[in-house]
Amino acid sequence: MPFQFPLKISTTEMHTGGQPIRVVENGIPELQGATLLEKISFMKNNLDEYRKLLMGEPRGHYEMFGAIIVSPDIESCDFACIFIHNEGYATMCGDAVISLMRYAMKKGLVKNVTLPETRVNIQCPCGPVTAYVTYDGQSTGAVRFQSVPCFVFQTDLTLEVPSYGQITVDIVYGGAFYAIVSAGQYCLDIRESKVSDLRAAADATTDILRKQLELSHPETEGVSFVYGTILTDGNDDYSEEITDTMCVYAEKQVDRSPCGSGTSSRIALQYFKNKVKVNQSRTFRGPSGDVFTAKVVKEVNCGKYRAVVTEVKGHGYFCGNSTFTLEENDVTGRGFLLQ
């Protein structure tokens, strides 16, 4: 479907831990479909040019991330959300959830507002997520969200990664499937090495996994693919010390924050490797230097897998508002990406 002119799209700009979150408010044609997954499919097949326009340059950049709020098809949810990035569509984004909770409160999207904390139910592509935002009657603050069931798909999987040799990873689901691996296996340092080097190592790992690993989720459709690779400092034993992390997802996109769903995956893996116990909190630091705290709340089942519900806490912030236009004869302005 071609663009509808005159084109004018309004957004609210936010960030969580330095990760940009562009909340699309209006200007995109109505998404057809009775369910959230049908709406995502409709956008992929008919309106993907709008994603490219908003994520790509000159309005966005290679690392841009966005969210489109739509009506939920789960009655208990306050709203539903489509997550967009440089490559396409995400099944989960904890970073966006954290910022969106403050946005939803500001825009009156929440059904039942309470003090000193308001519960918000958001329908994500991976399933319903419950979040809690602090609220004093005038302003909102920190947000914590509880994940969909997280589980370990495979541990100690050894791969031959081109240019790096044998690398051993764990495959974990935390709303998306990730490979988790210490940066030290690539002879890199999570804090000292260049971002470009860390990105290349993670991407090479994701690439080989996408070619070789067959994934399946026992309950949720549309999530069975390797979303990215999470590099860590290897500090997995329980400690009050900060542990560093970098998530490289989609098409070599580097999360500036510790990554919400990635943090869910890391704390779940630590739990199943007997490194942490229920309600033991750890602090995770992302490339921007900002931190999330996370803990395992309870153990549950997800199909045949032992799983856990995790809780991740962080802060989202408002950055401004944008109005984007496009002239009909502007071909370059329809969106492009440079690394």
N, C-alpha and C positions, 0 to 999 in steps of 0.2 A: 504494500500500500504506500503510495507516495506521500510526501509531506503535505499537510494541509496549510495553505497560505491564506492570509498572512499568519506567520508562525510567531507565537509569543509564549514562552514557558517561564513560569515563576518558580523559584526554589528558595528554601531556607538552607543556609550553609552551616554545618556543625562539624565538630571533631570529637573523637573519643581517643584520648591518649595520643593525639597527633594524627590519628587516622581520619582523613576527610570523609564526611558523610553528607552527601548532597540529597536533601529531602525534596522530591519533586511535588509541587503543590497543584499546579494546573498547567494546561497547555498541551497535554497528550490526549489524543482521542480516547474515547471510552474503550476499556478492555472488555471484550466479550467473554462470557463463560460463567457457568453456575458455580464453579469451585475455584479455589486459588490456583490449583495446578492448571486448570483450563485457561484461566486468565494469563498465566505465564506462557503457556503454549501459544495462545493467540498473539501475545506480544512478540514472541520469538519469530513467529511465522509471518506476521503482518506489520509490526511496528518496530522492528529491531533498529531501524535507522534512527529512531529517537534515542535509543540507548547510546549508539555511536556518537550522536550529536552531543549528548550531555556528558559522556565519559571522556571522549577524545578531545584533542586540541582543535580549535583554540579556546574552547570553553572549559575543558578539563585537562587531564594529563594522564600519563601512563598508569599512575597509582590511584586514580580517582575511584571512588566508590559511591553508589547511590542507592536510594530507597524510594519506592513508590507505594504509597498507602492506598489500599483498596478495601472494599467491604469483605468481611469474613464470611465463610460458609460454616464455621463452627459457632454455634449460638453463644457459648460462654465467652468468646473472645471479643475484646473491645474493637479491634481492627485487625486487618491482615496486611502483609507487606511483601513486596517483590524486591529482591536485592539484585542490583546490577553492578557490573564491573567491566574491566577492559576486554575480557574475553566473552562474557555472556551473563549468566545468571547463577547466583549462589543459592544453596539450599539453606544456609544459616549464616548469620553474621552477628555475633555477640556485641561487637563494637557498635553496629547500627542499633541494636536493641537498646543499649545503654543510652545513646543520644536520643533515640525515638521516644523513650519514656518521658523525658523532659519536654520534648516537642508535643507529645500527645496531651500532656497536662496543660501546656500553654494554649493549645488549640481546642480544648474542650472535647477531646475524643474519648475520654475515660468515663465510664458509666457511674462508678461509685468512688467518689473522692473522699479520703479519710486522712486524719492527722494521727500521729506524726509521720505516717508512711502510707502510701496508697498502692494497692495491688492493681496491676495492669496485666491483662491477658492478651497476648499477641499471637496471631496465627502466622507462623513461619512456614516456608515450603517443607521443612523437615518435620513439622508438627507444632502443636501449641506450646508456647513458652510463657511461664509466669515470671513477672518482674515486679520489683518493689522499688518505689522512688520515694525518697524522703521529701516531706512537704510540711511547711509550717503555717500554711494558710495563705502565704503570699509568694513564696519562692520554693523552687525545687532544688535538690542537691544530688547526693550520691545515689546510684542505682545498683541494685543487685538482681541478678536473674538466675532462675533455676532451669537447668538444661533439660532437653529431651533425654531419654535414657542413653548413656554413654557406655560403650563396651570395647573390649580389646578383640579385634578380629584375628590378629596373628602376631606372635612375638618372635623376636630373634630371626627375622627373615633375612637371609644373606643374598645380596645382589652383586652382580658385576656391573658397576657403574662406569661407563666410558670416561677415561681420563683420571679416574679416581681409584679404580681397583675394586676389591671386595668391601662392601659396606653392609653393616647389619642394622636393620631398622625394625621398629614396631609399628603395626598398622592399627590405628585406633579410630573409632567413630565417636564424634562429639557434636553431631548435627551435620557433619561432613566427615568424609574419610581422609585421614592424614597419615603420612609416614612421619615418625618421630625418631630423631637421630642426633647424637652428639656431634657438634661441629668439629670436635677433635679427631673424629674418624677421617676427616678430609685434610687434616693438618692445618685447620683454621681455628681462630679464636673468635667466639661469638661477639666479644666487645672490641677487639683490636683489629680484626681483619676488615678489609674493605667490604662494603656492602655489595659491590659488584662481584667479588669473589664468593661471598656467601650465597648470593642469588644464583650464581652459576652452578654451584655445587648442589643446592637444593633443587634447582630446575632439572638438572641432569638426573637426579634421583626420581623426581616426579615423572619425568619422561619415560624412563625405563619401566617404572611401575605401571604406568598407563598402558604400556605395550604388553606387559607380561602377567600382571596380577588380575585375576577375575574376582570381583567383589560382589557381594550380595547382602542386602539388608533384609532381615526376616519380616519386617512389618511395613516399611515405608518405601513407596515407589519414587523413582527419579533421583535417588541419592547415591546409587552404587557406582561411584567412580572416585578416583583419587583426586581430591581437590587441591592438595598441595603437600609440601614437606615442611616440617617444623624442625629447625635447628636449635639445639640447646647447649648449655654449658656443661651438661652431664651431671649437674648437681641435683640428683633426684632423691637422695635420702632426706628425711624430714629434718628441717632446720628453720630457725627464724631468720636466717640470712636470705637475701634476695637471690632468686635464680633467674638467669637471663635466657631469653628466647627470641627467635625470629621466625615468623611464618612467611613462606613464599608460596603463593597460591595463584589460582587461575593461570594467566599467561605471564609467568615470571613477576607477578605483582608482590611487592614487599609491604606487609602490614607494618605501619609505624607503631602501633600499640602492641601489647603482648598477644593480641588476637583473642577475642572472646571464646569462640568455639574451639580454638587451638588450646587455650588455657583449660577449658573443660576437658579436652582430650588428654592433656598432660597430667592433670591432677587425677583423672580416672586411671591412667596408666600407672601412676605412682601408687595408687590404692591397690590395684590388682597385683603389683609387684611387692606388696607388703612394705612400702616405704612410708605411707601415711595411713592414719586411721580416720574413721568417720569424725567429722567436725574438727579435724586438725587443719588449720589454715596455713597456706603458704603464700608468699608474695612473688609475683612474676613481673619481670621488667622487659619491656620491648625496646626496639631500636631508638625510639624518641627519648627514652629515659623515664617515661611514665610507667606506672605500675597498676596491676590488678591484684586483688587478693582472691583466693579460691579455696574451696573445700569440698569434700564429698559430704552430701547431706544424708543419703540413705542408699541402701542396696535394693535393686529391683531386678526384674527379669525383662529381657527383650528377645522374644522368641526362644531359641535354644541357648542364648548367651546370658551369663551373669552380667548385670549392668548396674550402673549407679546414676543417681541424679546428683549433679554438681551445682554449686552456687558460685558465681563469679561477680565480683563487685568492682565498680570503676566509676569514672566521672565523664560526662559528656558536656560539651560547651557550645553555645551559640556563637557563630562567627560573623553572620550577616545575612543579607538577602540578595538574590540576583534575579534579573530579568533577561532572558536570552531571546534573541531574534535570529532570523535567517532570511537573507535575500534570496530570491528564487534562482538567480544566476550565479550564486556563490557555491561552487563545487567543493573547493577546499574546506570551506566553513562547515561542511556537513560532518566533519570529524575525521581525524587521523591520529595515529599514535607514533611517537618516537621514544626509543629507549635511551 
